[in-house]
């Protein structure tokens, strides 16, 4: 579990938050059931590194004035143009209580159906699970090696390899293999009926008028 040192913020104007970001820190808030909400700031590079290595649902210890808080990242606001975190909310967690979180789904293996020309579809990229904070997996790996053409893999087919439960119906689809596209389906053009275009007569009349004008 990574420990990050944080500082308490006492100024809350836009200019104060901007100054925090210019110094390479992220303005943030820490709160919980038995914890008074506090405005803090922490090093943005250390935060990004922790989330990249341990995942979005990692348990992080925040050291505020010598007191440690076990937290999870609840919400994060980013600036897509600058590619930086502009604000973060941290929720103090009880390691003995269950929480509901979204976890990425990673498909592993080479599906047999794809080798046969089928097309892999993945409707579900994240799964909602319930677990204690310390039991949350960084991602859920789903083996699709045996998935053939026209096969469907649902939540009930996923092997749970940890101490968590899914918050989904058993028949919700995680991945499937569609049959190869037929040649007629790939042909996007339709047979055009023979004959003249609808506006051919108009064009002929226009051309005729132009010739008459020239002759006159």
TANOR-V17605 format. One record per residue. N is the residue number from 1. D_FIRST is the distance of its C-alpha to the first C-alpha in whole Angstrom. Layout:
[[N D_FIRST] [N D_FIRST]]
This chain:
[[1 0] [2 4] [3 7] [4 10] [5 13] [6 16] [7 19] [8 22] [9 24] [10 28] [11 30] [12 30] [13 33] [14 32] [15 33] [16 30] [17 28] [18 30] [19 29] [20 26] [21 25] [22 28] [23 26] [24 23] [25 21] [26 20] [27 22] [28 20] [29 20] [30 18] [31 19] [32 19] [33 22] [34 21] [35 20] [36 23] [37 22] [38 22] [39 22] [40 20] [41 19] [42 17] [43 17] [44 18] [45 17] [46 13] [47 13] [48 15] [49 13] [50 10] [51 12] [52 14] [53 11] [54 9] [55 12] [56 13] [57 12] [58 8] [59 6] [60 6] [61 7] [62 10] [63 12] [64 16] [65 19] [66 17] [67 16] [68 12] [69 12] [70 9] [71 11] [72 11] [73 14] [74 17] [75 19] [76 20] [77 23] [78 24] [79 27] [80 28] [81 31] [82 29] [83 26] [84 23] [85 21] [86 24] [87 22] [88 19] [89 18] [90 15] [91 16] [92 14] [93 14] [94 15] [95 12] [96 16] [97 18] [98 18] [99 18] [100 20] [101 18] [102 20] [103 18] [104 20] [105 23] [106 23] [107 27] [108 27] [109 30] [110 34] [111 36] [112 39] [113 41] [114 40] [115 41] [116 44] [117 44] [118 42] [119 40] [120 37] [121 36] [122 32] [123 32] [124 29] [125 26] [126 23] [127 23] [128 23] [129 21] [130 20] [131 17] [132 15] [133 12] [134 10] [135 13] [136 13] [137 14] [138 13] [139 17] [140 20] [141 22] [142 26] [143 28] [144 32] [145 34] [146 36] [147 37] [148 40] [149 43] [150 43] [151 40] [152 37] [153 34] [154 33] [155 30] [156 32] [157 32] [158 28] [159 26] [160 23] [161 21] [162 18] [163 18] [164 19] [165 23] [166 24] [167 26] [168 29] [169 32] [170 33] [171 35] [172 33] [173 34] [174 31] [175 33] [176 36] [177 39] [178 42] [179 45] [180 47] [181 48] [182 52] [183 54] [184 56] [185 53] [186 52] [187 55] [188 55] [189 58] [190 61] [191 65] [192 67] [193 70] [194 73] [195 75] [196 75] [197 72] [198 73] [199 74] [200 76] [201 79] [202 78] [203 77] [204 81] [205 83] [206 81] [207 82] [208 85] [209 86] [210 84] [211 87] [212 90] [213 89] [214 89] [215 93] [216 94]]
